[in-house]
């Protein structure tokens, strides 16, 4: 997943270089945000789902969770799949509210995962690389970068991040 996290800004940069239309700050932020959501969240979510479904026991062992057969991996896979599919749908549905919903769901899932990694580290001395290594770092970086890009994009676009809500 680290490769996809690095590929997202590189892809956005290449995209900006290949499209000669005027590059406003708003358009630049939107492009980087879309690539982040589609690649670092969407494609990574699909790969994560595949790893959890097709190699669950090995992934469980890599994380350091060796009790049982790693059956919980299927549930993790469905969360990754949902995040991945909705992340990729952002390419089709260019709606700021939809993008924010995808980012919030990702943040809840990933920050929750990060909490679980830290808990296992502190309570069970689980220092396996799959627990306290790159997965933990990405669980913190991916949603944070996405939310910061979103906030910057909406600010530069002149929109308050707090969208209007329907009141009765």
Buried (B, 14 or more C-beta within 10 A) or exposed (E): BBEBBEBBBEBBBEEBEEEEEEEEEBBBBBBBBBBBBBBBBBBBBBBBBBBBBEBBBEBBBBBBBEEEEBEEBEEBBEBBBBBBBBBBBBEEEEEBEBBBEBBBBBBEBBBEBBEBBBEBBEEEEBEBEBBBBEBBBBBBBBBEBBBEBBBBBBBBBEEEEEEEEEEE
